[in-house]
């Protein structure tokens, strides 16, 4: 697998035409996607896989992350093909910048995969740090004032967060007491020996890890880099970051949470998840209502969804965790759909303001259909899977007795739904009656990734008897 | 001087430079205190290696010496020379108050970490807090970068005192600090080119 990455990176460095670089990347990603599907089958039968002397460890939880990473990167790369081609033709960027773009995306992709497959907790941290490094340039890609500000904020805030996370990991290793030093960084080893942890230092360590890596995940109040970062980045990058990276940071926190859960007396840690989840929900719900920039709207919606997933993990129990994992899957796919559609709208209208866009149903009919479907999928309308995941989390909240959290959750879901429907009407259906609206030519291009994403959404929502359900159940069992 | 006194002496130097850094306004002075602070950290690494006889301390000392005392200040000096700035004219928190703030932070941190295993941890945490005040309390992007590097120094102090991590991973961690500093330097260059200054309050806030 590493050889494919090496080929892709070398191609960006040496080839001259962007078209070939892009095609090689797409091909490479497709191959890796097939390999991942193979591994999924294997894990389904054997429950886990470890290689290279326990440095690489895969179980159902990692496989879900791997699937999200490969599928969405594949779609984002297909989208970038036309996106970069347009930018090059209109002479907004130079050839070298475009090559750097692909180079950084591949490094980003590799780092993300590395986080989900490694067993070593410090190597996980190094890979997450590598994602910050590669996305820093990608956010500031447009090189105008707003992008640079967004990129600087992102680098500073996420680096502080990751440093705090590192302190947390160090204290965590320290609190593991006197265990076999050559194995102490392996996650599997720590899970087996969770009894010998020093309780107080483990609590401090986990809090540091939660707040530090939570900065990268977009939990409030550490989310301040998110609205700027995700709205200024080019759309395929926003899709990848929103859909995958936030999830991956939560995955890292969950790995540590699993170890913590095995130590008795530390069940209070779940209140961290619940508290920060509710805070994220409240802040994002109220911010969504007064947004005038549709990409910032999507960014705040990411904060809200991460809050939902965190709430699900905190509430716990088989229903809650199943709901959280299902939600992370459906959020990844629907958020990518929305960001890619918004990318198309942006390339047509060249503005991010909602009030300058009207009557999308006439000017860009295909895109507006996807926009409507995406909004329905994100806000949790049946028959999409997000309805079932949010419903499960709500039910779990009530059965486990967290009435206040469940109440806040339901209230915020309603607010977000209202906010999105409001935007939907403003952008798609409103318009002056007298003016002529003609379908734009640009509507038809770059629609293939949208179709692919929507097929994924349908698959996740409807394949209830399958494979996917058992995969998520196994992963939930690991967390429990 | 007996054994423990050497280490405490070095830690005291690190602490003094840290508090000093929180109040100065001239960037050259900031960079020089950062260099001396990193030098003191490398020396304490070497001393720890000498005392415990383990080789990996020497290598970490060498790595931090090269990156933090030579390479990173070189990057900073190059950026400063391009920018032609000398001092931070209006920081968010006046120097007088930031001295008091760091002093309070030192006292509070020492109180909370009374029963920490050794003094390195407390010094490291103080550096973390001071770095944080630098980032929050200043407007120029380059002081924010130096504040972040101070935080990294603090993290390294905490790390070497507590655990035994394999050598490859520790060196990769130090290298990532270097790459981050490089990226920040490049971004400061771009910011300067686009905004004509590196005062971060000139950033427009697109919160409409």
Interface residues (C-beta under 8 A of the other chain):
Chain A: X120 X122 X123 X126 X129 X130 X132 X133 X136 X137 X140 X143 X144 X145 X146 X148 X149 X151 X152 X155 X156 X159 X160 X163 X166 X167 X170 X171 X173 X174 X181 X185 X228 X231 X292 X293 X296
Chain B: X128 X132 X135 X141 X144 X148 X151 X152 X155 X158 X159 X162 X163 X164 X165 X166 X169 X172 X173 X176 X179 X180 X183 X184 X187 X190 X191 X194 X195 X200 X203 X204 X206 X208
